[in-house]
Amino acid sequence: MIFKETALKGAYIIEPEKYEDERGYFARVFCESEFESHGFKLNMVQSNIGFSRKKGTIRGLHYQSSPYAEVKLIRCIKGSIFDVIIDLRSDSSTYKQWFGIELNSKNSQMLLVPENFAHGYQSLVDNSEVFYQVSQFYASDAERGVRWDDPAFNIQWPEMIHPIISEKDNSWPDFLS
């Protein structure tokens, strides 16, 4: 795996190294020792799938508060998404900054989201599917969110003609630092 740090300290784009032949390819997408060599001692405890029927669907931006803060490893396995993270670590030099990347089934890239980052995504095509692993179990009392259009972040979503957003995700209050 090839780890490339993003503009947000501690967040990485991960590219699987593909071994190809006439049958197709093989690639590792998770290896505990490789993640440890990059400073991540991960115990992935849950895997999730998110499916979006329609282009323009926005899911998130979610995170869990301490002591249930989680690391996420995100991969789009069907279709295409614009994946967004926001650094919510108040002591970070990139606090309140966001980063976005297109993940799709063709580029096979993954995004490693550190603890205390909000995460969300928008489907860029119909029938997009996302697979992700998390390092903490879901804890409803620790669930937090940032609204997709919060002016504190000014995220530039690519598909804004008719965004599809849940009532819950649309109702997070303005972020106050």
C-alpha positions as CSV (number, residue, x, y, z in Angstrom):
1,M,0.0,0.0,0.0
2,I,1.1,3.5,-0.8
3,F,0.4,6.1,1.9
4,K,0.1,9.8,0.8
5,E,-0.5,12.4,3.5
6,T,-3.2,14.9,2.7
7,A,-3.1,18.6,3.4
8,L,-4.7,17.8,6.8
9,K,-2.1,16.4,9.1
10,G,-2.7,12.7,9.9
11,A,-5.2,12.0,7.1
12,Y,-3.9,9.8,4.3
13,I,-4.9,8.8,0.8
14,I,-4.0,5.1,0.5
15,E,-3.4,3.5,-2.9
16,P,-3.4,-0.3,-3.1
17,E,-0.5,-1.7,-4.9
18,K,-2.1,-3.9,-7.6
19,Y,-0.5,-7.1,-8.8
20,E,-2.0,-7.7,-12.2
21,D,-2.0,-10.5,-14.8
22,E,-4.4,-11.7,-17.5
23,R,-7.0,-12.7,-14.9
24,G,-7.2,-9.2,-13.3
25,Y,-5.4,-8.0,-10.1
26,F,-4.8,-8.7,-6.4
27,A,-4.2,-6.0,-3.8
28,R,-4.1,-5.6,-0.1
29,V,-6.4,-2.9,1.3
30,F,-5.6,-3.4,5.0
31,C,-2.5,-4.7,6.8
32,E,-2.2,-4.0,10.5
33,S,1.6,-3.9,10.4
34,E,1.7,-1.4,7.5
35,F,-0.7,0.9,9.3
36,E,1.4,0.6,12.5
37,S,4.5,1.6,10.5
38,H,2.6,4.9,9.7
39,G,1.7,5.5,13.3
40,F,-1.7,3.9,13.4
41,K,-2.3,1.2,15.9
42,L,-5.8,0.2,14.7
43,N,-8.2,-2.3,15.9
44,M,-11.0,-2.2,13.3
45,V,-14.1,-3.4,15.1
46,Q,-16.9,-2.7,12.6
47,S,-17.4,-2.6,8.9
48,N,-20.2,-0.6,7.2
49,I,-21.7,-0.2,3.7
50,G,-23.5,2.9,2.5
51,F,-25.5,2.8,-0.7
52,S,-26.8,5.9,-2.4
53,R,-29.4,5.4,-5.2
54,K,-29.2,8.9,-6.6
55,K,-26.4,11.2,-7.8
56,G,-26.1,14.2,-5.5
57,T,-26.9,12.4,-2.2
58,I,-24.9,13.8,0.7
59,R,-24.3,11.6,3.8
60,G,-22.7,13.2,6.9
61,L,-20.7,14.9,8.1
62,H,-20.4,12.6,11.2
63,Y,-18.0,11.8,14.0
64,Q,-18.1,10.4,17.5
65,S,-16.9,12.3,20.5
66,S,-14.3,11.0,23.0
67,P,-13.9,8.4,24.4
68,Y,-15.6,6.9,21.3
69,A,-13.6,8.9,18.7
70,E,-13.0,6.7,15.8
71,V,-10.6,6.2,12.9
72,K,-12.3,5.4,9.6
73,L,-10.9,3.7,6.4
74,I,-13.2,4.6,3.5
75,R,-13.3,3.0,0.0
76,C,-15.9,3.5,-2.8
77,I,-16.5,0.0,-4.2
78,K,-19.2,0.9,-6.8
79,G,-19.8,4.2,-8.6
80,S,-18.1,7.4,-7.5
81,I,-18.2,9.8,-4.5
82,F,-16.7,13.1,-3.4
83,D,-15.4,12.2,0.1
84,V,-14.9,15.1,2.6
85,I,-13.2,15.3,6.0
86,I,-12.9,18.2,8.4
87,D,-10.2,18.5,11.0
88,L,-12.0,19.2,14.4
89,R,-8.9,18.9,16.6
90,S,-8.8,22.3,18.2
91,D,-5.0,22.0,18.8
92,S,-4.2,21.2,15.2
93,S,-2.6,23.6,12.7
94,T,-5.3,22.5,10.2
95,Y,-8.2,23.0,12.6
96,K,-11.6,23.7,10.8
97,Q,-10.0,23.0,7.4
98,W,-11.6,20.5,5.0
99,F,-10.2,18.2,2.4
100,G,-12.1,16.5,-0.4
101,I,-11.2,13.7,-2.9
102,E,-13.0,11.7,-5.5
103,L,-13.0,8.0,-4.6
104,N,-14.4,5.6,-7.1
105,S,-14.4,2.0,-8.1
106,K,-11.8,2.7,-10.9
107,N,-9.1,4.5,-8.9
108,S,-9.4,2.1,-5.9
109,Q,-8.0,4.8,-3.5
110,M,-9.0,4.8,0.1
111,L,-9.1,7.7,2.6
112,L,-7.8,7.2,6.2
113,V,-9.7,9.5,8.5
114,P,-8.1,10.1,11.9
115,E,-10.0,10.5,15.2
116,N,-11.8,13.8,15.7
117,F,-12.4,14.5,12.1
118,A,-15.9,14.9,10.7
119,H,-16.6,12.7,7.6
120,G,-19.2,12.7,4.9
121,Y,-19.6,12.2,1.2
122,Q,-21.6,13.0,-1.9
123,S,-22.5,10.5,-4.6
124,L,-21.3,11.6,-8.0
125,V,-23.3,9.0,-9.9
126,D,-26.4,6.9,-9.3
127,N,-26.0,3.7,-7.4
128,S,-22.8,4.4,-5.5
129,E,-21.6,2.1,-2.8
130,V,-19.1,2.8,0.0
131,F,-17.4,0.3,2.3
132,Y,-15.7,1.5,5.4
133,Q,-14.1,0.1,8.5
134,V,-14.1,1.9,11.9
135,S,-12.0,1.5,15.0
136,Q,-14.8,2.1,17.5
137,F,-18.3,0.6,17.9
138,Y,-21.2,3.0,17.2
139,A,-22.2,4.8,20.4
140,S,-25.4,6.8,19.9
141,D,-24.6,9.1,22.9
142,A,-21.3,10.1,21.3
143,E,-22.7,10.7,17.8
144,R,-22.0,14.2,16.6
145,G,-22.3,16.0,13.3
146,V,-21.5,19.0,11.2
147,R,-24.0,20.3,8.7
148,W,-23.0,19.9,5.0
149,D,-23.4,23.6,4.3
150,D,-22.1,25.1,7.5
151,P,-20.5,28.5,6.7
152,A,-17.7,27.8,9.2
153,F,-16.2,25.4,6.6
154,N,-17.5,26.5,3.2
155,I,-17.2,23.1,1.6
156,Q,-17.3,23.2,-2.2
157,W,-19.5,20.2,-3.0
158,P,-19.4,19.3,-6.8
159,E,-23.1,18.4,-7.3
160,M,-25.3,21.2,-5.9
161,I,-28.2,21.3,-8.4
162,H,-30.5,19.1,-6.3
163,P,-28.7,17.7,-3.3
164,I,-30.4,14.9,-1.4
165,I,-29.9,15.2,2.3
166,S,-31.6,13.5,5.3
167,E,-33.5,15.6,7.8
168,K,-31.0,14.6,10.5
169,D,-28.0,15.6,8.5
170,N,-29.7,18.9,7.4
171,S,-30.5,19.8,11.0
172,W,-27.0,19.9,12.7
173,P,-26.5,23.3,14.3
174,D,-23.9,25.8,13.1
175,F,-20.4,24.8,14.3
176,L,-19.1,26.9,17.1
177,S,-15.5,26.5,18.1
